[in-house]
Each structure stands twice: as C-alpha cells, then as structure tokens.
Amino acid sequence: MRYLKHLSLLLLLSIYVECATPTLPQSNHESATAMLYERSFETKEPNIAMLNLFFTQMPKGGDLHHHYSGSLYAETYLEWVKNKNWLIDTCSFKIVKTKSNASCKQISVDELIANDTLYRQLLTLWSDKDFNNHSHDQLPPDSNFFNTFIYFSPISDQYMDIGLNLIKERALSENVSYIESMLARVGVNSTEFFNAEEVTKLNNELRNTTSQEEVNALLERISTVFSNAQAFNEKINNFVKELEQKHQGIDNESFTMRYQTYAVRVLNPLQVYTDLFSGYLAALNSPVIVGVNIVAPENNTVAINDYTLHMRMFHYLANKYPKVHRSLHAGELTLGMVEPKELLFHITQARDIGRAERIGHGVDLPYEKESLRVLEDLKHHAAIEINLTSNQFILGVTGNAHPYPIYAAYGVPLVISTDDSGVSRNNLTHEYILLASRYHPSYMTLKTYVYNSIDYSFLSPEDKIKVRAQLDKKFMVFEREMSALAKHLK
Ligand SMILES: [Zn+2]
C-alpha cells in the first residue's frame, strides 16, 4: 500500500475534474478493477483470454531482468543479416559472411524464408519456438536455450540503436514504462594487458585463493595494472560514449531505459574480473549505466567451480565502489542439474559475500542450507527477480515446485520479469498471466509487484520519483477503464 502515500490529493482532484463521467472516486475504480480481475477465476480454469486482456492493459512498471540480445526476436536478427548481405549456412544454421566451398550450401535470408522447412528449423535453434509442440530432434532444453545466443551473436550488436528502439516500442505497446537491460560487456580483453604467462599465473593464483583477503590482494594488483594503462581507460570511455549516443532519444514522458554491464561466469577468472572492473568503472562514468551483473549458465563447470571466487570479486568491488548497483543471477539451478552440494549456498553467498541488491531467479532457495536465514535477509534487504517462463523451460521448475509461493508468503520483495523474451517468445504480460493463473495473487499484490519494479530498480532517486508519478497516472487511467469495462460484462 506504499504507493497510496504517493497519490497526491491534488492529482486525485484533477482526475475528478478531467474525467467525463466522474461517478466513482479512484479507490472505487480500484475495487472495481480488483473485482473484475477476480471474475477471471470464477470458472473451473482461470479465464486466460480475459487475463490476457487485463494484463495487456495493466501498467506493468519496469522489466528488471531483461537481456538485450535475448530480447530481440529471431525474425529481427534475420532482417539484420539480410541488411548486411550475410548468409545462413544450411547445415549449421549459423550466420556466415561469405559463401564457402564446403559441402553445405550458404543461402540468403530470402532463400531461407522461401524454404519453409529450413526456416522453421532455424527458428527452433535461434529460439525456443516449437520446442514443446511437436516431435523433432532437439537438444536438452537448457542447451537449446543458451545455444541460441551463439547463433545470433554475430549480428546482435550490429544495429543496437534500432534494437533499443524496437524494445522500447514493444514495451510501450504492453504498457511497460521502464526497462533495465543487461546490455553488453564493456569489451576489454585481459590478454591485451597481460601476456600469456601472466594470464595463466594470475588465473591459477585467483583459483588457489582461500580467503577474501587473498582475493582482495590479487585484485588490487590487477586493478593497478588496468588503471595505469591508457588503453584500458580509453576503452571504457569509448564504451560509455557509444552507448550514450545510441541511447539518445530513448527516454521520454512515458518510457525510460537504463543499462547494466556484465561479466560472463563461464570465462576464466581474470577475464571475469576484467569485465567486472571495467563494468564498474563504466557505471561510475555514465548516468545511464546503473549496475553490474554476472550472466551465462550457472550450472556450467567453470561457473560452478569459480562461484565463490566470483562472489568475492563482487565483494571487493562493492567495498571499493559502493554506489554501483549489483544484481546477480543466483540459484538458477535445481536438483538433478548439478550435484546436490551445489544447491546449498548460491543465493546465500550472492547476498552474504557478493552483496547483491537483487537476485535473478533464486529458484534453488528450498535446497539452500540456510534458506530460513536467507528469506529473512531478503525480506529486508533485497528483491527477487521472478522469471517463470525461463525457469519452466531451462530448469523444468513450474507450478508449486517454484519457490514463488514461499517468497510471496514470507513477504520477500518480488518483481516480475521476462529474462529473454526473444528466445522465449514471451512478453511481460505473459509473465503476469502465468503468475496469476498459477498462483492467483490478489490485484493489490500484483500492484505491489508493479511498484516494486520501480522501487527496487537501479534508477536514480529523481528518476524513481518521475517514473513512479507516471505509473500513478497510468493506474488511474487503467482502473477507470477496467471499472467501465466491468459494467459491460454480464
Ligand atoms: Zn537472466
């Protein structure tokens, strides 16, 4: 109910004056909207079409767990491949820049689309399309999901200004006001600053550490080398400059976009730290880069073995640069996917050591050794980014096996997000439909999640006030409209 405090009396009065048929005060429109939502549950199965209409119209605030390259559809990437006159290899379905003499043909995008069988096959590899609805050769679902990035990676960063605008248009069409997108690594390669021998030595030293103090000492040494290198600082400045250019024109009265950089947890520790350190410095240098994350499959062998080391890197950087926000993918695991011992501590360490302000996924909570303490800690200090579609596909965790009901009942702050809406071919509306149809939270609870998506975002305090005020207005319009719709439905 926190948002009610922000509903100024003045705004309420102005709505009264503006409204052509001001028969109900806003609180009554809110109750009528809540009652309309409940009507979707009067039948044996929830009325999905009605929930779809309801949530398409509902203001949804922000999408805080959003990967830029995974959010664009394969169709968009094919258009870009066509623009570049690049080709598709008909055996591997990978992008190639020129024809080769190999036994497989390389064809244009137009030729691919003209061949329905090949085109559909590509869509199953570049996204989750048709994975579950017909029998065909397929990889394990987590491999199918994460491999999509390998297919579209040659093109995904080529037209970023267009991509950002597409994401904005799609957000506006489903009443989303804010996107916090995990955009890219800064792009500094550690091998440009350390020779092969030094790289091997530092990776070994990092992996042999057994305490935070040892990690700190090594990271201090590495950071000094970077800070003294002009080329390193130039790379960060160029990254910031290019991003700010691409961002121009994105923010307006009804939409705001901000970015996170990230490290890729399957790379060697020196490269992971290089990405984190450069990401922190980029965030310090730009108001549109608001946080740093760590991405890629958490069940990967390297990611599993280096997990605590990665958390210690975040700890070191959080102490050094406390103003840079941190959201960490943690607990995107389930039984059978990894050895049971790996399910005991990831969310715990992301909070205790990594100092995450938000946790991405948090699905392994019920398995964690200190789950009760973690719940209490999260309730007061961090939010969980809930990604239902992605968890169902990658982990096979769905229904009441998902920890959502535990988090919700305990009062942990939650936000609803899409993860990779291009790969999953979902949207934020769909995530709310899944949430409502599975767990039937109240309308007021859903509204709390929407406001959480601004309150727990990494927007500056001034931007939060601005986006929150926009959201208040949007809810007034929405609830007035749903109240009117309820009268037309028998
Ligand atoms: Zn993610």
Residues whose N, C-alpha, C, O or C-beta is under 5 A from the ligand:
A	BS01	ZN	D419
